[in-house]
Amino acid sequence: MRRFRWGLPALLVVLWLAIGGIGGPFAGKLSDVATNDNASFLPESAEATEVERLQRQFSDEQVLPAVVVAERAAGITEDDLRFLAERGAAVARIDGVAGSPTPPQRSEDGAAAQFVVPIAADGGEPDKVVAEVRAEVAKGAPDGLTVLVTGPAGQIADLVVAFGGIDGLLLLVAGLVVVLILIVVYRSPLLPLIVVLSAVFALGVAAFVVYQLADHDVLTLNGQSQGILFILVFGAATDYALLLVSRFREELRDVDDRFTAVRRAWRATVEPIAASAGTVVLGLLCLLFSDLRSNQGLGPVAAIGIGAALLASLTFLPAALALVGRAAFWPFLPKHGSEKPEHRGMWGWIARHVGARPRLIWIVTALVLLAGVAFVPQLKANGTAQSDIFLTEVDSGRGQDVLSAHFPGGSGSPTVIIARSPQAERVARAADVDGVAQVRPAGEKNGLTLLQATLEDAADSEAALSTVARVRDAVHAVPGAEARVGGQTAIQLDVQTASRHDRNLIIPIVLVVIFLVLALLLRALAAPLLLIATVVLSFGATMGVSALVFNNVFGFPGADPAIPLFGFIFLVALGIDYNIFLMTRVREEALTSGTRKGTLRGLAVTGGVITSAGVVLAATFAALSVIPVLFLAQIAFIVAFGVLLDTIVVRSLLVPALTIDIGKRIWWPAKLSRHQPPPP
């Protein structure tokens, strides 16, 4: 029996070491199977997707335009034009360039020139081709001539570079943050290493599974999903570890045997940890209802990460704790029979004050949160220009500024219109709306005519999106033309439209799913409604504060329409986590002490560990800000602030105060017997 007690934990640790050795390298390979262009995110039913399919009739190869733009303040010279023509000829020889670049074209004001390089989009690596183009056009540039590469291909290349820090920098920052916080919380050098090792093993499993699925086109992975996967795994694995470790430390004061303590801690925490993970997984899988393929991919990617964190936390971590025992907490070892410090510390003090004036506390707290909600209308989540998604200066952004200053903004990224040939002339006239600089035919095949419309505004700007919407309205009205409008601007427009649809559809589904999970876990209906209401209130306050910060502190140009949905998914699912940790302990204590005393004891005992878990999760999500992309920086702030608000204010004050004020009715329709023994 003694050999079994040692043997099983040792076997589990060895098994996880092997799993880590196999899966770990795949965390660095995920970028190889990630896609970062908007077109791959669209649903099959989108108009831009349909145009992309029809375009294949006109060309055997799909291309992405890279626009080479040159500027000289004193005016482009003939030598400059000859230089650009030579560079265009050299670029044509680069592997991955699909055909000859267009001849250099001087702007009307004479201060700039541009030519378009077609980059193969099918089966290649456009980012690497663009890097070669940039190197080639920079060779021997005349003094005073600025040469930049922009356009859709240039933007994709810059995105790939921006996400290049995910594999190394993001993991390093997240890991260091977790270690430092755990050292402060437990004042132990060994325990943080065990917890981080558990998170690393979980990431290895998740990365291995996601890589295989993405490599076989089962799901779509992009840089944003990849970054969120890393952060979720680290944050969730650490949260689950904190709950188990805290209960293990409690049990070590009650029993002398380490194996008994681990077993009792595991039994006491497996239900809330599993329920927490299940809630997040189900919430994330609701993204499968999304129209956007990128969101459809994020759901299972993040769910796999949470599942891996759960598996490692409930197998490797308890096994490692069983082998290490009290030494995990060195030098502050929890001694058998020693006093539990939870009730005489800060959280005991907070619990006593919540118990003294519960109604005043929940009313004041709710009013403060509602004040934050009042600023939600200031959130500008209607989309941004593609060039605005970078937080650092990049070639594609600078190039787009030059292009917009001297040429029609849509140069190099024309809007594509495909219509039946007999109606092509009428469609071309109809498409010449405000904001369109030129409409010209670009090919005819199989009874269809391809038209290209050059927009006056930058192809990724809000003005261009409005112009494309007007073009669609105009050409759709031409009888018998069956006209469809696509191209890069139309793709961006369809992505934003799909994002709004997803937000309105998925948020109610997530709320229903979470309610059902909580009802099953707490065996009640009133408590789940209360918990969901508090988390939604916290989410609203977070979005309101975020709007103020984004507009007045960071000066962000706006936000993607998907930001509210992503913020909701992470904050509500993760916020419910902490309420699950609290309320399952409250229910356990209430079984023997009644609802009031059970609430105060549950708050005192779980306060430290849940707040520590919230700080860890907030800090790991804040690490996303090291990737210089607007979307990730906004998600980093929203989740970090929202988690702290939820753990420090909602779960510490609002929820326990409401629970005490409502009393035993919170368990309606069940009747909680005070003398009923706690569940095993």
Secondary structure, DSSP 4 states (H G I P E B T S, - for coil): -HHHHHHHHHHHHHHHHHHHHHHGGGGGTGGGG----GGGGS-TTSHHHHHHHHHTTT-SS-EEEEEEEEE-TT---HHHHHHHHHHHHHHTTSTTB-SPPPPPEE-TTSSEEEEEEEEE-SSS-HHHHHHHHHHHHTTTPPTT-EEEEEHHHHHHHHHHHHGGGIIIIIHHHHHHHHHHHHHHHH--SHHHHHHHHHHHHHHHHHHHHHHHHHHTTSS---HHHHHHHHHHHHHHHHHHHHHHHHHHHHHHHH-S-HHHHHHHHHHHHHHHHHHHHHHHHHHHHGGGG-SSHHHHHHHHHHHHHHHHHHHHHHTHHHHHHHHHGGGGGTTSPPPTTPPPGGGGSHHHHHHHHHHHSHHHHHHHHHHHHHHHHTTGGG---S---GGGGBSS--HHHHHHHHHHHHS-TTTTSPEEEEEEGGGHHHHHHHH--TTEEEEEEEEEETTEEEEEEEESS-TTSHHHHHHHHHHHHHHHTSTT---EEESHHHHHHHHHHHHHHHHHHHHHHHHHHHHHHHHHHHT-SHHHHHHHHHHHHHHHHHHHHHHHHHHHTS------TTHHHHHHHHHHHHHHHHHHHHHHHHHHHHHHH-HHHHHHHHHHHHHHHHHHHHHHHHHHHHGGGGS-BHHHHHHHHHHHHHHHHIIIIIIIIIHHHHHHHHGGGGGTTS---TTSPPP-
